[in-house]
Amino acid sequence: MTRTREHWGSRVGFILAASGSAVGLGNIWKYPYMAGQHGGAAFTLIYLICIFVVGLPILLAEFAIGRKTQLNPVGAFKALSNNSAWKWVGFLGVTAAFIILSFYSVIGGWTIKYTFLALIGAFGDFNPGSDVAARMYSGFIDKPFEPALWHLLFMALCILIIARGVKSGIERWSKILMPLLLVILIVLVIRGITLEGSMEGIRFLFQPKWSDLDASGVVAALGHAFFTISLGMGAMITYGSYLRSDSDLLKSGLAIILLDTAIA
């Protein structure tokens, strides 16, 4: 008996879920220092060109492959290539996703740990210039079992959400967690620009310095465009496989890229 494939409950849910896959360490940690290192606004301009000229078409292609086949990356390439060697492209994508998960999940465990510490008021003694944060971090990761336990908790939460399916699991929690992430980021931005020296940081990030932009900066911008919207790892093919046949890929793709870029 053929099992009917589940579909996203709404376009908003799909956009938030796909954006949840795209938004991550590359946006919050990697992009600011890359932009500052490679020319500030000059790097940002090259990055925007890369993400719209190169990233968007590939994103739409991955969505189209998933929507057409209604299969995972391995099954999708196998179906489209008539079981030729192209199916190994799907395996490579899944392998890349597994490798990325291997370090994302560790940091996810750290995040839960630090959220718990924040809730119990463990950061009350932090002062600018002190080494309290460094000593707390070193004391945590040097323990043999505690980081692993927080990592297992993070993985267990992910498994529980995914096990509930697309609409009741991933989509439902994306509608909760993505808006919450935006609220947290807005609060952090407001707090950041009120700190002493914030204008120097803003100039470092957004002032165009064309003399600092070289070929390596252009390559970094292109690579970041691929990384930040989860291209080439099968995630967007998988998400696209749960789309209905009449879904507007262009509008959804643009919304995902704009949201991802705004957060970066």
Sequence and secondary structure as in RCSB ss.txt:
>XXXX:A:sequence
MTRTREHWGSRVGFILAASGSAVGLGNIWKYPYMAGQHGGAAFTLIYLICIFVVGLPILLAEFAIGRKTQLNPVG
AFKALSNNSAWKWVGFLGVTAAFIILSFYSVIGGWTIKYTFLALIGAFGDFNPGSDVAARMYSGFIDKPFEPALW
HLLFMALCILIIARGVKSGIERWSKILMPLLLVILIVLVIRGITLEGSMEGIRFLFQPKWSDLDASGVVAALGHA
FFTISLGMGAMITYGSYLRSDSDLLKSGLAIILLDTAIA
>XXXX:A:secstr
        S HHHHHHHHHHHH SHIIIIIHHHHHHHTTTHHHHHHHHHHIIIIIHHHHHHHHHHHHHH S HHH
HHHHHTTSSTTHHHHHHHHHHHHHHHHHHHHHHHHHHHHHHHHHTTTTTT  TT SHHHHHHHHHHTSSSHHHHH
HHHHHHHHHHHHHT IIIIIIHHHHHHHHHHHHHHHHHHHHHHTSTTHHHHHHHHHS  GGG  HHHHHHHHHHH
HHHTTTTSSHHHHHHTTS TT  HHHHHHHHHHHHHHH 
